[in-house]
């Protein structure tokens, strides 16, 4: 609609003016500048789904979809805002207490807080029941011990949702989520900013928690043991987010390739004039169009509250595989 089109234009301007000129440097240094996050907050690109009562714009996932898609469509792949917006913030929106929402959401919108979620461990990836990080109740505090790895936004984040075991013997039912405001605690350490094949400007880190004491109010949800359910309920949106990023990259690759073959000459004519080039691009454009229709369908389902885990998984799996295939062909 018109509002989303205006947001699309605002995103394009922001990524072009505030990110593109610095992006190569950020890739080399392994993270965005913190000031870029502050400017994103000032531009209204953080916390789009936060209601007005918590100082947000009162948007929906459609707004976050535009913000995410435009970043990858314009080549700003390493920006950690999609995770901050559409993965971290929803845990506070859906499960946080009224006090937690009032305290944390405005700071997440302004980039006073940069968010991360610490799930993966050296011995626990997709199998979240295997998490070994513990949170032991001690009076009106919890004491958190453990380590995490491959944590997106890990070098810059100062607001980290940590998946921990409050009852190690209870399996999935013994899992809880805690917020650690890292500026205010002792015993928290950041490890390496991990060297990756791609997304180099997206800081991805090891995190260590050594007797980190947080108040009981850091628990997300009304009681212990709700963490695994909370994680599973948010997975469809998280998977859809990855599909949206893949779609943006597919369209960017196609646009870059079309521009290139129109300029490049070989054997006395433009590469676009070769029949094989036209056949290949026609096939790629067809597959990209089918993919976009499917992604848009999934977004519409999600906005209506009907996106199930299986369909979201299909979107994540198929779009990411298609992304690799089509970019290679381009």
Secondary structure in CASP SS format (residue, H / E / C, confidence):
PFRMAT SS
TARGET T0000
AUTHOR 0000-0000-0000
METHOD secondary structure of the structure
MODEL  1
X C 1.00
X H 1.00
X H 1.00
X H 1.00
X H 1.00
X H 1.00
X H 1.00
X H 1.00
X H 1.00
X H 1.00
X H 1.00
X H 1.00
X H 1.00
X H 1.00
X H 1.00
X H 1.00
X H 1.00
X H 1.00
X H 1.00
X H 1.00
X H 1.00
X H 1.00
X H 1.00
X H 1.00
X H 1.00
X H 1.00
X H 1.00
X H 1.00
X H 1.00
X C 1.00
X C 1.00
X C 1.00
X C 1.00
X H 1.00
X H 1.00
X H 1.00
X H 1.00
X H 1.00
X H 1.00
X H 1.00
X H 1.00
X H 1.00
X C 1.00
X C 1.00
X C 1.00
X C 1.00
X C 1.00
X C 1.00
X C 1.00
X C 1.00
X C 1.00
X H 1.00
X H 1.00
X H 1.00
X C 1.00
X C 1.00
X C 1.00
X C 1.00
X C 1.00
X C 1.00
X H 1.00
X H 1.00
X H 1.00
X H 1.00
X H 1.00
X H 1.00
X H 1.00
X H 1.00
X H 1.00
X H 1.00
X H 1.00
X H 1.00
X H 1.00
X C 1.00
X C 1.00
X C 1.00
X C 1.00
X C 1.00
X C 1.00
X C 1.00
X H 1.00
X H 1.00
X H 1.00
X H 1.00
X H 1.00
X H 1.00
X H 1.00
X H 1.00
X H 1.00
X H 1.00
X H 1.00
X H 1.00
X H 1.00
X H 1.00
X H 1.00
X C 1.00
X C 1.00
X H 1.00
X H 1.00
X H 1.00
X H 1.00
X H 1.00
X H 1.00
X H 1.00
X H 1.00
X H 1.00
X H 1.00
X H 1.00
X H 1.00
X H 1.00
X C 1.00
X C 1.00
X C 1.00
X C 1.00
X E 1.00
X E 1.00
X E 1.00
X E 1.00
X C 1.00
X C 1.00
X E 1.00
X C 1.00
X C 1.00
X E 1.00
X C 1.00
X C 1.00
X C 1.00
X H 1.00
X H 1.00
X H 1.00
X C 1.00
X C 1.00
X C 1.00
X E 1.00
X E 1.00
X E 1.00
X E 1.00
X E 1.00
X C 1.00
X C 1.00
X E 1.00
X E 1.00
X E 1.00
X E 1.00
X E 1.00
X E 1.00
X E 1.00
X E 1.00
X E 1.00
X E 1.00
X E 1.00
X E 1.00
X C 1.00
X C 1.00
X C 1.00
X C 1.00
X C 1.00
X C 1.00
X E 1.00
X E 1.00
X E 1.00
X E 1.00
X E 1.00
X E 1.00
X E 1.00
X C 1.00
X C 1.00
X H 1.00
X H 1.00
X H 1.00
X H 1.00
X H 1.00
X H 1.00
X H 1.00
X E 1.00
X E 1.00
X E 1.00
X E 1.00
X E 1.00
X E 1.00
X E 1.00
X H 1.00
X H 1.00
X H 1.00
X C 1.00
X C 1.00
X C 1.00
X E 1.00
X E 1.00
X E 1.00
X E 1.00
X E 1.00
X E 1.00
X C 1.00
X C 1.00
X C 1.00
X C 1.00
X C 1.00
X C 1.00
X C 1.00
X C 1.00
X C 1.00
X C 1.00
X E 1.00
X E 1.00
X E 1.00
X E 1.00
X E 1.00
X E 1.00
X E 1.00
X E 1.00
X E 1.00
X E 1.00
X E 1.00
X E 1.00
X H 1.00
X H 1.00
X H 1.00
X E 1.00
X C 1.00
X C 1.00
X C 1.00
X C 1.00
X C 1.00
X C 1.00
X C 1.00
X H 1.00
X H 1.00
X H 1.00
X H 1.00
X H 1.00
X H 1.00
X H 1.00
X H 1.00
X H 1.00
X H 1.00
X H 1.00
X H 1.00
X H 1.00
X H 1.00
X H 1.00
X H 1.00
X H 1.00
X H 1.00
X H 1.00
X H 1.00
X H 1.00
X H 1.00
X H 1.00
X H 1.00
X H 1.00
X H 1.00
X H 1.00
X H 1.00
X H 1.00
X H 1.00
X H 1.00
X H 1.00
X H 1.00
X H 1.00
X H 1.00
X H 1.00
X H 1.00
X C 1.00
X E 1.00
X E 1.00
X C 1.00
X C 1.00
X E 1.00
X E 1.00
X H 1.00
X H 1.00
X H 1.00
X C 1.00
X H 1.00
X H 1.00
X H 1.00
X H 1.00
X H 1.00
X H 1.00
X H 1.00
X H 1.00
X H 1.00
X H 1.00
X H 1.00
X H 1.00
X H 1.00
X H 1.00
X H 1.00
X H 1.00
X H 1.00
X H 1.00
X H 1.00
X H 1.00
X H 1.00
X H 1.00
X H 1.00
X H 1.00
X H 1.00
X H 1.00
X H 1.00
X H 1.00
X H 1.00
X C 1.00
X C 1.00
X C 1.00
X C 1.00
X C 1.00
X H 1.00
X H 1.00
X H 1.00
X H 1.00
X H 1.00
X H 1.00
X H 1.00
X H 1.00
X H 1.00
X H 1.00
X H 1.00
X H 1.00
X H 1.00
X H 1.00
X H 1.00
X H 1.00
X H 1.00
X H 1.00
X H 1.00
X H 1.00
X H 1.00
X C 1.00
END
